[in-house]
Amino acid sequence: MNKKIFTLLIFFFASGFGFLKADEGMWIPLLIEKYNIKIMQENGFKLTAEDIYSINKASMKDAVMIFDGGCTAELISDKGLLITNHHCGYRRIQSHSTVEHDYLTNGFWAMSGEEELPNHGLTVTFLVRMDDVTDRVLSGLTDESDEKTREKRIREAIDKIRKEAIEGTHYTASVKPFFHGNQYFLFVNEVYKDVRLVGAPPSAIGKFGGDTDNWMW
């Protein structure tokens, strides 16, 4: 396994895209080529679907990750530096703060690798690939299948798919239902556990605008 140390720069985001109209929804990377890219490009998007998601070349999926199980973060250097929203790292900054070193109030900046602060239990998760496994999960099931049988077969199929997907690797895998259980996708992920704090602005800056600005912008 290629071990990497990820350093975390916690910052805030201010968007200048006030004139963009959102096309609401959370899109599935694997299906962007089929359903979304045409209208995106018609509205000025310059990248291709493969620039967003590809298993054969570097793409945006390799730079955007799940941070601490619920937020997102972005990789911004070849040294493993990543950036996320201030509220996503808030409790991590708080855990390092003391009366003598109030990083939450005053901010923190590591001037060297030795000054980086480890965060026990914090992980970042990258998507390696995803596959539509609907046919395998629902194989042999019909509308007449009773609920107990259906749940058992789906659970067994998912367990088998997960094990096969990561056999002989250090990856993790999950199978998630979409569209009320009518479609299933396999997600193969790579999880990194050494994520260190290298920078955080004072809360007066990082948390400026509070939840209102966070959810609006």
C-alpha positions as CSV (number, residue, x, y, z in Angstrom):
1,M,0.0,0.0,0.0
2,N,1.3,3.4,-0.9
3,K,1.1,5.1,2.5
4,K,0.4,8.8,2.5
5,I,0.1,11.4,5.2
6,F,-2.7,13.9,4.6
7,T,-2.4,17.3,6.1
8,L,-5.5,19.3,6.7
9,L,-6.0,23.0,6.1
10,I,-9.3,24.1,7.5
11,F,-10.6,27.2,5.9
12,F,-13.8,28.9,4.8
13,F,-15.3,29.2,1.3
14,A,-16.8,32.4,-0.1
15,S,-18.4,31.8,-3.5
16,G,-18.6,34.4,-6.2
17,F,-21.0,32.5,-8.4
18,G,-24.1,34.4,-7.4
19,F,-25.5,34.4,-11.0
20,L,-25.4,30.7,-11.5
21,K,-28.7,28.9,-11.5
22,A,-28.5,25.5,-9.8
23,D,-29.9,22.4,-11.5
24,E,-31.0,20.7,-8.3
25,G,-30.1,17.2,-7.4
26,M,-27.2,15.0,-6.3
27,W,-25.8,13.3,-9.4
28,I,-24.2,9.8,-9.6
29,P,-20.7,10.1,-11.0
30,L,-21.0,6.9,-13.0
31,L,-24.1,8.2,-14.8
32,I,-23.0,11.8,-15.6
33,E,-22.0,10.8,-19.1
34,K,-25.5,9.3,-19.7
35,Y,-27.7,11.8,-18.0
36,N,-26.0,15.1,-17.1
37,I,-23.0,16.1,-19.1
38,K,-24.9,17.4,-22.2
39,I,-26.9,20.0,-20.3
40,M,-23.9,20.9,-18.1
41,Q,-21.9,21.7,-21.2
42,E,-24.8,23.6,-22.8
43,N,-24.7,25.8,-19.7
44,G,-20.9,26.5,-20.1
45,F,-19.3,23.6,-18.3
46,K,-15.8,23.1,-20.0
47,L,-14.9,19.6,-18.7
48,T,-15.9,16.2,-20.0
49,A,-17.7,13.5,-18.1
50,E,-14.4,11.6,-18.0
51,D,-12.7,14.6,-16.4
52,I,-15.2,14.2,-13.5
53,Y,-15.2,10.4,-13.2
54,S,-12.8,8.0,-14.7
55,I,-11.1,4.7,-13.5
56,N,-8.5,4.9,-16.3
57,K,-7.1,8.4,-15.8
58,A,-6.8,11.1,-13.2
59,S,-10.2,12.8,-12.7
60,M,-12.0,15.0,-10.1
61,K,-13.0,11.9,-8.1
62,D,-9.3,11.5,-7.2
63,A,-9.3,15.0,-5.7
64,V,-12.6,15.1,-3.8
65,M,-13.0,12.9,-0.7
66,I,-15.3,12.2,2.2
67,F,-14.0,13.9,5.3
68,D,-14.6,12.5,8.7
69,G,-17.5,10.4,7.5
70,G,-19.9,13.2,6.6
71,C,-18.2,16.2,5.0
72,T,-16.2,16.7,1.8
73,A,-12.7,17.9,1.3
74,E,-10.5,18.6,-1.7
75,L,-6.9,17.7,-2.4
76,I,-4.9,20.7,-3.4
77,S,-1.3,19.6,-3.5
78,D,0.9,16.7,-4.4
79,K,2.1,16.6,-0.8
80,G,-1.3,15.5,0.5
81,L,-2.6,18.9,1.6
82,L,-6.4,19.0,1.7
83,I,-8.9,21.7,2.5
84,T,-12.4,21.5,4.0
85,N,-15.0,23.8,5.5
86,H,-14.3,25.2,8.9
87,H,-17.4,23.7,10.6
88,C,-16.3,20.2,9.3
89,G,-13.1,20.4,11.3
90,Y,-14.4,22.4,14.2
91,R,-14.4,19.6,16.8
92,R,-10.9,18.6,15.7
93,I,-9.6,22.1,16.2
94,Q,-11.4,22.2,19.5
95,S,-9.8,18.9,20.6
96,H,-6.3,20.5,20.2
97,S,-7.2,23.8,22.0
98,T,-6.2,24.5,25.5
99,V,-6.3,27.6,27.7
100,E,-2.7,28.3,26.8
101,H,-3.2,27.5,23.1
102,D,-6.7,28.5,22.1
103,Y,-6.5,27.4,18.4
104,L,-10.3,27.6,18.1
105,T,-10.4,31.3,18.9
106,N,-7.0,32.4,17.6
107,G,-6.3,29.9,14.8
108,F,-3.4,27.6,14.2
109,W,-0.6,27.2,11.6
110,A,2.0,24.5,11.5
111,M,5.3,25.9,10.2
112,S,6.9,22.5,9.7
113,G,5.9,18.9,9.5
114,E,6.9,18.4,13.1
115,E,4.3,20.9,14.2
116,E,1.4,19.2,12.4
117,L,-1.2,17.9,14.9
118,P,-2.5,14.3,14.5
119,N,-6.2,13.6,14.7
120,H,-7.0,10.2,16.2
121,G,-10.0,8.5,14.5
122,L,-10.2,11.0,11.6
123,T,-10.3,9.5,8.1
124,V,-10.6,10.6,4.6
125,T,-12.2,8.4,2.0
126,F,-11.5,8.4,-1.8
127,L,-13.7,6.7,-4.4
128,V,-11.7,4.2,-6.4
129,R,-14.6,3.1,-8.6
130,M,-18.3,2.4,-8.7
131,D,-20.3,-0.2,-10.6
132,D,-24.0,-0.8,-11.3
133,V,-24.6,-4.2,-9.7
134,T,-28.4,-4.1,-9.8
135,D,-28.7,-7.2,-11.9
136,R,-26.5,-9.2,-9.5
137,V,-28.3,-8.0,-6.4
138,L,-31.8,-8.6,-7.7
139,S,-31.0,-11.8,-9.6
140,G,-33.8,-14.4,-9.2
141,L,-36.2,-12.0,-7.5
142,T,-39.6,-11.2,-8.9
143,D,-42.5,-9.1,-7.8
144,E,-44.0,-12.2,-6.3
145,S,-41.0,-12.8,-4.0
146,D,-42.1,-12.3,-0.3
147,E,-40.3,-9.6,1.7
148,K,-38.4,-12.0,3.9
149,T,-37.0,-14.0,1.0
150,R,-36.2,-10.8,-0.9
151,E,-34.3,-9.2,2.0
152,K,-32.3,-12.4,2.6
153,R,-31.2,-12.8,-1.0
154,I,-30.3,-9.2,-1.4
155,R,-28.2,-9.3,1.8
156,E,-26.4,-12.4,0.6
157,A,-25.8,-11.0,-2.8
158,I,-24.4,-7.8,-1.4
159,D,-22.1,-9.6,0.9
160,K,-20.7,-11.7,-2.0
161,I,-20.3,-8.6,-4.2
162,R,-18.5,-6.7,-1.5
163,K,-16.0,-9.5,-0.7
164,E,-15.2,-10.2,-4.4
165,A,-14.7,-6.5,-5.1
166,I,-11.9,-6.0,-2.5
167,E,-10.3,-9.5,-2.3
168,G,-6.6,-9.1,-2.2
169,T,-6.6,-5.3,-1.8
170,H,-6.6,-2.8,1.1
171,Y,-9.8,-1.2,-0.2
172,T,-13.2,-1.1,1.5
173,A,-16.5,-1.6,-0.3
174,S,-20.2,-1.0,0.2
175,V,-23.3,-1.6,-1.9
176,K,-26.0,1.1,-1.6
177,P,-29.6,1.0,-2.8
178,F,-30.9,3.9,-5.0
179,F,-34.4,4.8,-6.2
180,H,-36.2,3.0,-3.5
181,G,-34.2,-0.2,-4.0
182,N,-34.7,-0.4,-7.7
183,Q,-31.0,0.1,-8.4
184,Y,-27.8,-0.9,-6.6
185,F,-24.3,0.5,-6.9
186,L,-21.0,-0.9,-5.6
187,F,-18.6,1.7,-4.2
188,V,-15.0,0.7,-3.8
189,N,-13.1,3.1,-1.6
190,E,-9.6,3.8,-0.3
191,V,-9.4,5.1,3.3
192,Y,-6.6,7.0,4.8
193,K,-6.2,7.3,8.6
194,D,-3.3,9.6,9.1
195,V,-4.8,13.1,8.7
196,R,-3.1,16.0,10.5
197,L,-4.1,19.6,11.2
198,V,-1.8,22.1,9.6
199,G,-3.9,25.2,9.5
200,A,-7.1,26.8,10.7
201,P,-8.1,30.4,10.7
202,P,-9.6,32.1,13.9
203,S,-13.2,31.1,14.3
204,A,-14.2,34.8,13.8
205,I,-13.1,34.3,10.2
206,G,-13.7,30.6,9.6
207,K,-17.2,30.6,11.1
208,F,-18.1,34.1,9.7
209,G,-21.7,34.1,8.7
210,G,-22.5,31.0,10.7
211,D,-24.9,28.3,9.5
212,T,-26.8,30.8,7.3
213,D,-23.8,31.5,5.0
214,N,-22.7,27.9,5.3
215,W,-25.9,26.5,3.8
216,M,-26.6,29.4,1.4
217,W,-23.1,29.8,-0.1
